[in-house]
Amino acid sequence: MASAKYSFPVPNNLYAEQAVLGSMIIDPDACALGLASLTENSFSGIDPRHILIFRAIKAVADRRDPIDVQAIINELINAHCLDEAGGNAYLFELLELVTSPDNVDHYIKIVSDQAVLRDFLAKMDEAKDLYTKTGEFKDIGEFLSKYSQEFMDIASKRSVGEFRSAEVVAKTVEKILEAQSKRSQNGITGIDTGYVYLNRFTHGWQKGNLVVIAARPSVGKTAFAINLAVNAAKKTNKPVAFFSAEMPAEQIMQRILSSEAHVSGDDLLNPMYLDQRKKAQIAEAVRRVSELPIYFDDTPNLPLGELVAKARKLKAAHDDLGLVVIDYLNLLSTEHLESRALEVQFISKSLKELARSLNVPVIALCQLNRDADNNPKGVPMLSNIRESGAIEADADLVLLMYRSDYYSNNGGKKGGTEIGAKLQESVDAASSGTEDKASMSVTEINIAKNRNGRTGIVYFLFSKSYSRFDTPEADMLKQIMSAKNEPTEDLED
């Protein structure tokens, strides 16, 4: 298609322009990158709606207001050009075209390259017109030098080989940090874990991250994952997908109700013996939990491809999908490969790609092998992740769970950290004579890998009766850690 502005077919890629604009509206990081890399002139003008929408996005960003589709609509209304920009329908169409905002840099490059090509061809037209009008040049060398330099200046705008200057990258990061600071609460830039000390290390579950939670059987990883899913739904009111290949959804819900109602799992299994107070607690828990946007899939032996398809379908239905939880990785199946290690490697890589393509955190539970039992004090290490080292390599975060009573109750050695042992003593003393004493267990979660942050140990109190994880009292934990000369900065408010 030609334009009156040019004497040649105008180079353009309308799909790339749409992908960039849709990504900028959906994701603050993509928006920061787009604003740092593009201008209005980057868009071809073949579809004039795109320039109007980009101008609106920039105007909202310049005011330092949060960017979303409603903010862009309001800006276009104020500029009296909403209909000219395609109206509400076209803006939502742009959002639907985006498969993943993580790919925005690819489309920015396409848009930029088309703009460079337009400038190059326009400069060629200018040189041709000048020659046509003048006929001959008094100084051909001066003419060639002038336009050679201008052609070189235009070509230099192209990011050959994907290189970007330090200035461009620094300004992009500055905009990303600015966007994160606006949406950060108490240092949380991702999905709230629901646990203040865990948030200090993770800053919440981050978009596009694969989080692996590994433990030996019966340590409590499913219960912990359920707590995390409920916390995410409560804290953000964003949809959470929970894939359970091991346990029916009804049993998961029983655990959730037990935790929320503070009624033991045994009592839930024997409802005829419940008193009126506990029945009322359960009824109230049912009411609260029913309002949570959690979606369960309990298909046994779920094929990996089906899980990915279902997650994408849920994302399409709920664009604000906040978290995906998979219980657990080792039970997923895929096409038969040469070995189980290669199969797990493929599954791990696919889950990481799923996190990035959906732009949501994915938490996958994983088994530890029996070698963990032979470690000093039975404390698990990264090398104990079962079946494939690829899981460790692909994960952005790896959390290793440890409970000393898991070993002592099974005739094994009692270990863990001294702080954990002292904390267990304090908990036992505080709960002496109560119904929770036998079921309250200190759980140590070692953040053994954190691609973008610190590693360390976070302590939890696990009530086995309620399938509930809680944070120890700060004063109690601080006193124990101080006695062991351990830093207590993470316990400060």
N, C-alpha and C positions, 0 to 999 in steps of 0.2 A: 504494500500500500504506500502511496506517495503522499507527501504533504506539501502545501504551498510554500513552506519555509525552505524546502530542499528541492534540488533538481534531480534527485536520485531516490530510489526506493529507500525508505528510512529504516536503518537497522534497528531491530527491536526484538524483545522476547517478553510478550505480555504475560505469559504464565509466570516467568521469574519475577516480574514486577508484582503480580498478585501474591506470590508466595512470600515476598519480602514484606509487603504491607500487612498481610494476615499475621505473619510471625511477629511483627513489631507490635501489633495490637494485643496479641495473646501473651507475649513473654517480655518482661522488663529488660532482661539481658539482651534479647534479640533486638529490642527497640534501641538500646544504648549502642549496640554495634551498628545498626542501620543509620542512626543519626550521626555517628562518628565517621561513617564511610560514604554516605550519599548526600546529595543535594536535590533540589527540585529539578535541576537540569539533568540529573542522572536518569530521569524517566523520559521515555521517548516522545510523549505527547500524542501518540497514536490513539491511546485511550486517555483523554484529558481528566477523567475521574481520578486517575492515580496521582496526578500532581496535586489535586485538591485534597485528597486524603492524606498524602505525605505532609502537605502544608499544615493540615489540622493536627496531625500527630506532633509535629515540631512545635506548634504553638502551645499545645498542652504541656509538652515536655519543658519548654522554655519557662512556663509558669511554675514548674516543679510540682505539678499536680499528678496524681496517679493516672496511668494510661490504661484504659479499657474501652470496650466498644461503645459504652454509653457516653463516656467522656468525649470520644471522637464525634459521636452523633451530636452532642450538645455544642461542640465547637463549630461544626458545619452549619448547625441551625443559626448560631450567633453570626456566622459569616454569610448567612443568607444563600447558602449554596448546597444544602443537603440534597435536594432533588438533582442538581447538576452533578453531584458526586455519586449518584446512583441510588440514593436513599438508603433506608435501613436494610433493605433486602440485599443490596450489593455488598454492604459491609459484612453481613453475616455469611454471605457467599464466600468472601475472602477468608473468613475463619475456617469454613468447612474445607477449603482447599489445602489447608496446612496439615501435612502429615506429621511433622515434628519441627518445632522452632529451632531445634539444635542444628538443622540444616541451613539456617538462614545465611551463613557465611558463603555457602556455595551459590545461592541465588543472588546475593549481593555482588559476587564476582561477575556473574552473568550480566546483571544490569549495568555494572560499571564498564564492562568490556564493550557492551553495545553503545554506551555513551561515548567512550573513547573513539570507537569506529565512526560514529556520527560526526564527531568533531574533526576527525582526520579527513573524512570525505568532504565536509563543508570547507575545510581549509584548502583542499585541492580545488574545489569549485571557485573559491576566492582567487587563487593563483591563476586559474584558467581565465576567469573573467577579467582580471587585471591585464593579462596578456592580450586578450581579445580587444579590449578597449584601447590599449596603448599601442599595440602593433609591434613595436620594437622597443627594446630597452637600451638606454644609454650605457648602463652598466649591468651586464648579465650576471657577473660575479656577485654583485650586491643583491640582486634579485634571488639568485640561488642560495646565497648565504642566509638571507632573511627567512625564506620559507623552509630551508633545511632545519634551521634552529627551531622554527615554530612547529614543524612536524615532530622533531625530537622532543619538544616540550609536551606535546600531546601524547606521544607514545610513552613518555615517562610516567604518565598518570596511571598506566596499567600495572597492576601488581603481578609482574612476570614471575613465574615460579612460586606464586603464593606468598612471596615475601611482603611483609608490611614493616614500615619504619617504626622505630622505637616511639616516635611521637604519636603515630596513629594508634599503636597498641596501648600506650600509656593513657591516652585520652579515652580510649574505649573502656579500659579497666576503671578509670575514674568515674565514668558514667554508670558502669555496672555497680560499683561500690555505692554510688549515690542512690541508685535504685534499690539496692539491698537495704541500705540504712533506713529508707522510708518505710519498708515493709517489715523491718526487724523489730521484734519485741523481746526485750531482755536478752539480746544477742542471738535470738533465734531467726535464722534466715530460711529455714526449711519447714517441714511438717513437725510440729511439736511432739516430742517423744512422750510427754506427760511426766517426765522425771527430771527434776531440776539439775541434778548432778550429771546425768547422762547428756543433757542439753549443753552443759559446759564444754564437753568434749566434741560433740557432733554439731552443735548449733541447729539441731533438728535434722530430720532426714531430708537430704538434699535431692532436688530434681535430677533425674538421670543416673542416680547412684544405685549400685547393686550392694545391698547390705546382707552379709551372711552371718547367721547366728548359729553357732555350732556347740554341741554338747553330747555327752553320752546319753543313752536311752534313760528316760524317767528322771532326768535332772530337772526338767521343767521348761524346756524350750517352747513347747506348744502353749503352755499357760502364759509364758512371757509374751509370745507373739500375739495371743489373744488380747492381753492387756495393752500392748502397743497399738493394735488395731482399734480397740475401743477408745483409747486416749486420743488417737488421731481424729477419729470421727467426732468426739466430744469437743476437742480443742479448736478444730478448724471448720466443722460442719461440712467437710468435703467428703465425697464418696470414697469408700475403702473397699477394695476387692479382697476377699479371703478365700484362697484355694486350699481345700483340705483333702489331700489324697489318702489320709490315714483315718480320719474321724468324721462321722456323720455330722451334718450341720446342727442337728438337734442336741448332740452331746456338747458341741462347742457352745451352743446357746445356754445349756445347763451350767456350764462353767462361768459364762458371762453373768448369768442371773445370780449364781452363788457369790461371785465377787461383788456385784452391785448391791445385793440385798444383805450381804454379810450373814448368809445362811449357809451352813456347811453342805458340801456335796452329798454327804450321807443323808442329811435331812431332806434334801430335794428328792432323793430316791425313795424316801419313805414318807410321802406327804400326809399320810393318815395320822402320823404322830406329831404334826406341826401344831403349835399353839396359835392363837389368834394374832399375836404380835408378829410372829414370823410369816404368817400368811399375808399379813398386811405389808410387810417388808418386800415380799416376793411380788405382790400385786403392783406395788409402786415401782419396783425394779423393771417389771414387764412394761409398764407404761413408759418409763424413761428410755429403755433400750429400744422399744418399738419406734422411737423417733430418730434413732441413729441411722445415718446413711451407710450401712454396712451390707455388702452383697456377698453371699456365700455360694461357693460351688464345691460340692463334696463328691465329685465324680471319682471313683476309685481307679487307680492305675491310669491317670489322666495322661493322654499323649501330649507331648510338648507342643506340637502344632496346634492342637485344640485349645490348650491353655492360652497360647499367644493370640489365637483368633478370638477367644472369649474376652481377653483383656482389651483387645483393640475395639471390639464391639461395645464394651462397657464405656471405654473412653469416648467413642463416637456418640454414645447416648448421654454421657456426662463429661463434658469437656473439662470440668474442674476436678476430675478424678485426682485424689490426693495421694493414695498409697495402694500398693499391691503387696499382699502377703502370701507366701507359698509354703505350705506345710505338707511335705517337705521335699527338697530338691532330689534326694536319692530315690524317691518313689516315682518320679516322672519317667516316662518312657519315650523312646524315639525310635527311628528306624535302626535296624540292627547294624552296628558297625563292627570293626574287627575285634574290638575289645571293649569291656565296660569302661575302662579309663578314657578311651576315645569318645565313648557315648556321653559320659559325664562332662568331658571337656566341651563337647558340642552343646550340651544343655546349659552349662555355665555361660558360655559365650553368647548363646541365644537370649538368656535372661538379662545379660548386660545390654545387649542390643535392644531388648524390649524396654528396659528402663530409659534408654536414651531416645528411642523412637517415640515413646509415649510422653517423655519428659516428666516422669514421675519416679519417686523412689520405689525400688522393689526390694522387699525383705524376703530372703529365702532361708528356710531352716535347713540344717545339715547335720548328719551324724558324724561323730568322732569315732575313729577306730579304737580297737581294744588296747593298742599300744599306749594310749593315754593313761590307762590304769597302772602302767609300769613306770610312768614319769616320777621324778622326785615329788613326794607328797601327793601324787596323783593329779597334779595341776596340768591341764591340757596346754598344748602348744600348737602353733600353726601347722606344723608337720603332721599333726594327728588328724587333720581333716580327711575324711574317708574318701577313697576311690580315685581322687585326682588332685594333683597340685594346681590344676588349672583354676579350680574354685578360688583358691587363695590369690592367684594372679589376676583374675577377672574382677574380684570384689574390690569395691572402694573402701568398705568397712568390714572388718571381721571381728565379731564379738564371741568370745569363748566363755561358756558358762561353767561354773564350778560350785558344788555344794559338798562340804566336807562330810555332812551326815549321810550323803548318798553312799559314800564308801564305808563309813563306820557302821551304818545300819546293815550293810551287806558283808560284814566281816572283813572289810578291807582296812587300809591304813587311813588315818585321819590326817589331813594336811591343810593346804591352803595357806593364806598369809596369816601372820601373827595378828594383824589388825582384825581380820575376819574372825579368828578364833576368839579374841577378846570381845568383839562385838557380840558373838554368839553367847558368851558367858553373861554379858550384861543383859541381853534379851531374855535369857533363861531366868536370870534373877528377877528381872522386872515382871515377868509373866508367871512367876511361881504361884501355883495354886489356881491359875485361870484355865479355862477350857482350851485356850489357844497355845498353851505352853508346848505341848507335844508336837504341834504342827507348825510352829514358827521356826523357820530355818534361814540362816544367813546365806545369801547367794552372792558369790563374787563374779562379776562380769568383767573380763579382761578385754579391753579394746586393744587387741593385738596388732591390728592394722588399721590405719586411718590415712588414706591417701592425701587428704587435705587438712590434716590437723594433728592433734596430739594423741598419744596412746596413754593408757593407764587403766587403773582398776576402779570400778564403781560398785558400791555395796548396796544390796537390796535385802529387804526382809520378805521372805516368801511364806505366805500362809497356805499350806497344802490343803487345809480344810476348805478354804474359800477360793483356791486357785488364783490368788491375788498377790501381786508384787507391790510393795510400798517402799518408800524412802526412809531410812533410819532417821531418828531425831538428830538434828544437826549438832546439838550440844553433846550428846552421847558420843557420836562419831568423832567430833572434834577433840574431845577429851582423850579418847583412845589414840587417835593419830598423833596428837601432841606428845603423849607419853612415849610413843615410838619414834619421836623426832621426824615424823613424816609431815610434809607440807600440807597446810590446811586452807590454801587460798581458794580452792574450789568449793569450800563450804561456806565462804563468806557470801552475804546477801549482796 
